[in-house]
Amino acid sequence: MGSRGNGVVGSSNGAVDKGVDFANYFCTYAFLYHQKEMLCDRVRMDAYFNSIFQNKNHFQGKTVLDVGTGSGILAIWSAQAGARKVYAVEATKMSEHARSLVKANNLQDIVEVLEGSMEDVVLPEKVDVIISEWMGYFLLRESMFDSVICARDRWLKPTGVMYPSHARMWVAPIRSGLVDQKKNDYDGAMDDWYGFLDDTKNSYGVDMSILTTPFAEEQEKYYMQTSLWSNLHPNQLIGTAAIVKEIDCLTATVNDIREVKSTFSSTISMEQTRFCGLAGWFDVHFRGRIEDPAQQEIELTTAPNTNNGTHWGQQVFLLHPPVHVDQGSNLDISFSMIRSKENHRLMEVDFDVKISQTSGKILPSIKKKFYIE
Amino acid sequence: MGSRGNGVVGSSNGAVDKGVDFANYFCTYAFLYHQKEMLCDRVRMDAYFNSIFQNKNHFQGKTVLDVGTGSGILAIWSAQAGARKVYAVEATKMSEHARSLVKANNLQDIVEVLEGSMEDVVLPEKVDVIISEWMGYFLLRESMFDSVICARDRWLKPTGVMYPSHARMWVAPIRSGLVDQKKNDYDGAMDDWYGFLDDTKNSYGVDMSILTTPFAEEQEKYYMQTSLWSNLHPNQLIGTAAIVKEIDCLTATVNDIREVKSTFSSTISMEQTRFCGLAGWFDVHFRGRIEDPAQQEIELTTAPNTNNGTHWGQQVFLLHPPVHVDQGSNLDISFSMIRSKENHRLMEVDFDVKISQTSGKILPSIKKKFYIE
């Protein structure tokens, strides 16, 4: 949720600089205020709570690993559901609070909190269950699942279960006043710039017009090309949603998720509306595994919803100018998402949209690049 | 202005990790939007413009070093004022914009832009003038003056001049509604916390009350102990202001500025008012040097001012609860500021205030620690 992605995280050989990674990413998770925000997300809490307590068969007498335990909540529930032993790994000093929370709830004989990164920590044994709340905006922002994969490959027994077991990414076309708002903000910034150019020339004798193009590019990127967080209303979805990625948490590799590519179609379902951009969200499922399924399958979805919004919201990719479409218009969409070179926890997204109107008219391809910061 | 101070910048031997320093500090300066904010500060621009063009004796035919050139403005003015050669050093990719700005203003034969840190860069010669806009909030936040000292010790001729030549830090007692606002915010956060504790116990069976103390400390630090940016109105100053530090830019060492300590008194000048905290600001002067003085001494002040506010504002250190004082009440104040261990660009401030009321009553010492983040 909190990483701002300013510094270059990776070196030329690809290795991640841990100090920079901490400065950019991990640090916000060390704040109780941030943990509380996530603990107050009822949809998130209910899903994990139910996935554990309605599937005690997976926990009773078992060993569990909680990857990125934060305050320790999932580890504590796992212990309360009957686990024999729980290893709760946390990279930040939040681990100290997790440790005192475990003790205050009398679970110190079951839950062992370990401070360190999942890549470095050493457990005394392999585990029956790996549980983790690793999902970032649009699922993969923060690239925390890499750490879950690492944990799985090192510490999950061959018969072990992943919580959640599956994840999916969704994309749908939307309408939104944000596209006008951001365009106005951009225009305002450029008007202001031209006034600034005049002032600087007249008052200070320096011609800064050469910087207009890079300034406009910087503002364009900031206002128009950076994905936005929003909790959309379902009536903002104007066409069919499509799955752009499916992940089996038991078998996925880092390579499987490094690049997400998909081509899909979406039919506009709303009469006479404006196609203002695309929304991305995710869902995860707790199904256990084929050989050892969950007694009660649980789903956690972050799709637009009137009452059950989550702290993840959806990621909004605005397309300006919006295009007037009608019920039955067809969108052929190519979607591609890769990690930013400067910071593997942030993403670059490319959309290519071909609109076929109900009249038969086919509009030229709209291609746009976005940044998930 | 922009550094957020999240990651640990220094290692155990004191060396600064450059990647972390970039992620925490330098990165915001690479944005044109941020440069423009500073270029739009008329008070700042006028002071530097006047200091150069009203003191052409220091620039005509001379060599100049601009430390942290940003967009290149000071380097450009120095060249326009007649400098023979200007070296403009900039640590971020903003140097590329500075280079194109120099060229667009036909000064490429005079101004050479060098990308790199002042600590690493190598100049072909020593210089007559070092000019730099290095001041952070309350003067020393960002600790950029360290780089100016480094530049001076390596590259300034024995007869050379510093622009600015002198700097001072000021503190005064203030009144401000912010103290009530922040206290309300803190109380709101704690009320919310207690509701959260109940919900978590009732809905999810986990007792998080053990975290109340660390959560309260975290909120207290955030709302009540972190200095605020504000552009105060002069009528918010309720007593005499005092100089807590004076710096001669020609001779100051890093050790001189690592710790700022001062004891001073302030007499309340306003009738029946509330002492709500202290404000800190700075001024700098362009006086040249004794052997080679400025023809026109220029001052740049960030003191509270109705019309001439700057982007630096003042730093506000709130004291809750506020104390009722009257005209003639006396404050004996001990002030101490040191660098944060985790990040040398951020500060820790300690205040010790003894109030003597006009009635003769002397209140117990008010001691408080603050963080300049």
Contacts between the chains, C-beta under 8 A, distances in Angstrom:
chain1	res1	chain2	res2	distance
A	4	B	4	7.6
A	6	B	22	7.8
A	6	B	23	5.3
A	6	B	27	4.0
A	6	B	28	7.6
A	7	B	19	6.0
A	7	B	20	7.2
A	7	B	22	5.0
A	7	B	23	2.5
A	7	B	24	7.5
A	7	B	27	6.1
A	8	B	19	6.8
A	8	B	22	7.2
A	8	B	23	7.8
A	17	B	19	5.0
A	17	B	20	7.9
A	19	B	7	6.1
A	19	B	8	6.8
A	19	B	17	5.0
A	19	B	19	6.3
A	19	B	20	4.3
A	20	B	7	7.2
A	20	B	17	7.9
A	20	B	19	4.3
A	20	B	20	5.6
A	20	B	22	7.7
A	20	B	23	4.9
A	22	B	6	7.8
A	22	B	7	5.0
A	22	B	8	7.1
A	22	B	20	7.7
A	23	B	6	5.4
A	23	B	7	2.5
A	23	B	8	7.8
A	23	B	20	4.9
A	23	B	23	4.1
A	23	B	24	5.3
A	24	B	7	7.5
A	24	B	23	5.3
A	27	B	6	4.0
A	27	B	7	6.1
A	28	B	6	7.6
A	31	B	218	6.4
A	32	B	211	6.3
A	32	B	214	6.1
A	32	B	215	4.7
A	32	B	218	5.2
A	33	B	189	7.8
A	33	B	215	7.7
A	33	B	218	6.3
A	33	B	219	7.2
A	33	B	222	7.4
A	36	B	193	7.4
A	36	B	196	6.3
A	36	B	215	7.4
A	39	B	196	7.2
A	39	B	200	6.7
A	39	B	208	7.9
A	40	B	196	6.2
A	40	B	199	8.0
A	45	B	203	7.5
A	45	B	204	6.3
A	49	B	203	8.0
A	49	B	204	5.8
A	71	B	208	7.6
A	71	B	211	7.5
A	73	B	204	7.7
A	73	B	206	6.5
A	76	B	206	5.5
A	77	B	204	7.6
A	77	B	205	7.9
A	77	B	206	7.5
A	80	B	205	6.4
A	97	B	211	5.8
A	97	B	214	6.2
A	100	B	210	5.2
A	100	B	211	7.4
A	101	B	206	7.5
A	101	B	208	6.4
A	101	B	210	5.9
A	101	B	211	6.4
A	103	B	210	7.6
A	104	B	207	6.1
A	104	B	209	7.3
A	104	B	210	3.7
A	105	B	206	6.2
A	105	B	207	5.7
A	189	B	33	7.8
A	193	B	36	7.3
A	196	B	36	6.3
A	196	B	39	7.2
A	196	B	40	6.2
A	199	B	40	8.0
A	200	B	39	6.6
A	203	B	45	7.5
A	203	B	49	8.0
A	204	B	45	6.3
A	204	B	49	5.8
A	204	B	73	7.7
A	204	B	77	7.6
A	205	B	77	8.0
A	205	B	80	6.4
A	206	B	73	6.5
A	206	B	76	5.6
A	206	B	77	7.5
A	206	B	101	7.6
A	206	B	105	6.2
A	207	B	104	6.1
A	207	B	105	5.7
A	208	B	39	7.9
A	208	B	71	7.6
A	208	B	101	6.4
A	209	B	104	7.3
A	210	B	100	5.3
A	210	B	101	6.0
A	210	B	103	7.7
A	210	B	104	3.7
A	211	B	32	6.3
A	211	B	71	7.4
A	211	B	97	5.8
A	211	B	100	7.4
A	211	B	101	6.4
A	214	B	32	6.1
A	214	B	97	6.2
A	215	B	32	4.7
A	215	B	33	7.6
A	215	B	36	7.4
A	218	B	31	6.4
A	218	B	32	5.2
A	218	B	33	6.3
A	219	B	33	7.1
A	222	B	33	7.5
